Amino acid sequence: MSQAWAADVVVVGAGNAAMCAAIAAAEQGSEVIVLEISSEEEKGGNTTYTHGSMRFAYNNGEEVRALLPEMTDEEFSMTDFGDYTKEQFFEDVSRLSNYRTDYDLANILAKESYKVMQWLTSHQVKWIPIYGRQAFKINGIFKFWGGMVLEAVGGGKGLVDALHQEAIRLGVRILYNTSGVKLDIANKRIQGIYIREQKQDAYIQCKSVVLASGGFHANVEMRTKYLGPGWDSVHTRGCKFNTGTGLKMAIDVGARTIGNWSGAHAVGGDRYLPNFKEGFQKLSYPFGILINKEGKRFIDEGEDFRNYTYAKIGKEILKQPGQYAWQVFDTKGKRFLREEYEGRSVSKVVANTLEELVELMGDVDHEGFLTEVENFNKAVMDVPFDPNMLDGKGTEGLRVPKSNWALPINEGPFVAYAIGCGITFTYGGLHITKKAQVLHEDTTPIEGLYAAGEIVGGIYYDNYPGGAGLTSGSVFGKIAGSQAAKYVQAEYQVK
């Protein structure tokens, strides 16, 4: 052992959930050490790779504006934030998980979401409205949809930087290139944690540990073991360090697991982009059609707002022949493509006719494709199109319907994007209480051990509402850090 450290609270991880825990513990007066396995340049886990979008409950636009001190009256007058109540948030999490979510945790998530946004704002996190991706300008007004309206300035990286700066201001010590190796527990009570710092083994004596080191999406072996065949070959998004190390440490000391271990957040994105590269996801599919190798549509692209369906699209692509698909748009649909469709590295083909397009696609059945598009176009209902609402502009009589935003694919030039499955994070994880305490296999808490973020299981099953992941990390990170500090204070008083 090269050296020993001492702290009140040790936080494993340095993304959104971890830094919220560190800040909350430091606010309570605890001495906090954060362990970040990556270099300082790569810090932040999966948070860094997000847009920084946060889903939270609010009753009206004024509550949203309260988080935007720099918003002008003119900007506010052209923005319709609508409302998104705690009940709606709770119902979205429950509905998208097929009502298998842990209702206590889902209720806390919805109930505390606005409060945590206020708390983050008080800690120098700045926000901007998500114009363009969550609202389209119609008749001079941006009308937001889908319960997600704000993102951190600078995206996920901006959020990570802001949280790190605030943690440092509060005296938190961050050890980069340092990983947790083993929890030191006696009688189901935290004594410390063994770490590896710059390839040297060390030990931190502490009274509490918060595990916030993500799931196992970047561990090919664990993906295949728990998610099943085919998941070893999918595109790996986000942080390369999320290999389940924190989960294994907890399980090794008897922690109880829960949740959808065979499920994951998996999106559709660029088929040929290397792993861990930004720009993978392609999320404008509601305004076009998805075609498989046989030239057939296989999902309802307009089932719901994009941020309620995108996290399950990857799994559906993985089921298709060859494990790939194509997103196809005509001139009308191309108007609504998000920024990730731009750039030189995007895998796409463009043609003036559908016949030329399918020829360039190469790995799609020609006749099947042309027949499918023809049948789709004939089935589109004569209903007004509105991208800001579930407009009911669907199809009639198709084997696979499209419920909303069904635009005929008939105006060239046409474009098709080669799409594969990409995994973002896993759903199975540690079983925690309402106070973010990690439970032992015997269902009692492991004293001094807490968890937050993607390492926690039981909240999402099969699907999740976009933006809820970061909010969950912040809500339960704040709870975990605060409770860890209170536990430490109680321990000192006992002694």
HUBELNOR-V229465 format. One record per run of one state. SS is the DSSP state (H for helix, E for strand, L for the rest). FROM is the first residue (numbers start at 1). LEN is the number of residues. Records with the same first field share a line. If there is no record, write none. Layout:
BEGIN
SS: FROM-LEN / FROM-LEN
END
This chain:
BEGIN
L: 1-2 / 7-2 / 13-3 / 28-4 / 36-9 / 50-3 / 56-2 / 59-2 / 66-7 / 78-1 / 81-3 / 85-1 / 97-6 / 123-4 / 130-5 / 139-2 / 145-3 / 153-2 / 170-3 / 176-2 / 187-2 / 198-2 / 206-2 / 212-8 / 228-7 / 237-8 / 253-2 / 256-1 / 259-5 / 271-10 / 282-3 / 288-1 / 292-5 / 298-8 / 319-2 / 324-1 / 330-1 / 335-4 / 342-6 / 352-2 / 362-4 / 381-14 / 396-18 / 427-2 / 431-1 / 433-4 / 441-4 / 452-1 / 457-11 / 495-1
E: 3-4 / 9-4 / 32-4 / 53-3 / 58-1 / 79-2 / 84-1 / 127-3 / 135-4 / 141-4 / 148-5 / 173-3 / 178-9 / 189-9 / 200-6 / 208-4 / 235-2 / 255-1 / 257-2 / 264-7 / 281-1 / 289-3 / 297-1 / 325-5 / 348-4 / 380-1 / 395-1 / 414-13 / 429-2 / 432-1 / 437-4 / 445-7 / 456-1
H: 16-12 / 45-5 / 61-5 / 73-5 / 86-11 / 103-20 / 155-15 / 220-8 / 245-8 / 285-3 / 306-13 / 321-3 / 331-4 / 339-3 / 354-8 / 366-14 / 453-3 / 468-27
END
